[in-house]
C-alpha cells in the first residue's frame, strides 16, 4: 500500500490526467449530464496532450439542425470559466469534445477541439 501511495505522489500532470479520466469513466460513465446529453467516457490522449470527452445527444438535441457556432461558443466559454480545468489550462492542455447521435448509432454530430490559443484569448 505504501508503494502505491509513494508512486502516486510522483505522478506528473499527464499521468494524473490519464488516471483521472480513466477513474471517472470507470466509476461514473455513462452519466446523464442533462435530459439531452450523456457523458459516455473521458480519455487522455498523451500524443497531443488532450483531454477528450465523448458524449451522446438524445431527444431534440439529436440532430444536425443545432447551431454549431452557438454550441462551440458555449463550450469554449465553459472551458474559459472552469476552475476545475485551471491546472490543465495552465499546463497548455487541449480539450476535445465529440458528440454522437443516439438515433443514428455511431454518427458523429460535433467534434470540437480547443487549444490554449482558443481559451487564452
Secondary structure by P-SEA (a helix, b strand, c coil): caaaaaaaaaccaaaaaaaaaaaaaaccccccccccccccbbbbbccccccccccccccccccccccaaaaaaaaaaaaaacccaaaaaaabbbbbbbbbbccccccccbbbbbccccccc
